[in-house]
């Protein structure tokens, strides 16, 4: 199996420490999310061979569509995994925006559909549907979008939550952008099975991830479909395991206990089943955070959404990723603090190991075994 790696754009700001908040909770880093800084992250991701970058959605970060559109001209091959919510944009407009983005970026758009699990944030956008209804609307939304992408004649649809009449795209996206979708709640499964190209899950122990993927696989078979699977997780990868865990300890020591209390209280109100599972991994405690080999739940103490990190030597992190790949995961969406530096730690430390094992290939650079790199050759000739 060939593995695909994506990085993350922290459009709320970045830091050498954990940035507290997210998913309905205010957050900001001490490195502001200026366009100049986001370009640095995008450049680091592209240079290290990441296929794309995930850009979050919500009131706590910058708009994903506008931000990524501004980064298209400063990158060459990097794709943009744009997160958006069906409840705040019409399906016809979203289908049209995807077509425009694909043309101007030369096919570098990926879509991450987010149903939304924080009622207070949804209501701030004028969305007052309950959780069950939001998933129903997501299904209707994706049905309309896919119909628009696949038809050259006007389409009409009348659902419980969405209606369109004689909708038609003048320019279809080429290629059609892959749809990434995640959700751990019962109503999320059928939506993923019918409409997603890649089903995403956050980083949990292997047995929990395996159980979730089997659930989606069975539903996908019922609909005559086969999906890709992805993992969203943070990474702290260093030359030695001791160095990596020392960095995790440093991040934890820098956390303000008041931030833990504030964020945990806000996240406890979430309707997201995935968020509940993240909270259950640590229970708010700071003394039992390695929940599986090299799997650290410390990020989730202060950050909503993906709350775990793979921590260890480059070899250990590579092996843990291989273990997830054996479950069927081929798409990995990673991040780390700060995002510029961690892109290089992972890109120069872990990806070459996976490349040597034939599991990954840099999209633009020819592979050279470590022993024949210019530095290694020079060192050998001078010894």
Secondary structure, 3 states (H helix, E strand, C coil): CCCEEEEEECCCCECCCCCCECCCCCCCCCECCCHHHHHHHHHHHHHCCCCEEEECCCCCCCCHHHHHHHHHHHCCCCEEEEEECHHHCCHHHHHHHHHHHHHHHCCCEEEEECCCCCHHHHHHCCCCCCHHHHHHHHHHHHHHHHHHHHCCCCEEEECCCCEEEEECCCCCCCCCCCEEEECCCHHHHHHHHHHCCEEEEECCCHHHHHHHHHHHHHHHHHCCCCCEEEEEEEEEEECCHHHHHHHHHHHHHCCCHHHHHHHHHHHCCCCCHHHHHHHHHHCCCCCCCEEECCEECHHHHCECCCCCEEEEEHHHHHHHHHHHHHCCCCEEEEECCCHHHHHHHHHHHCHHHHHHCCCCCCCCCCCCCHHHCHHHHHHHHHC
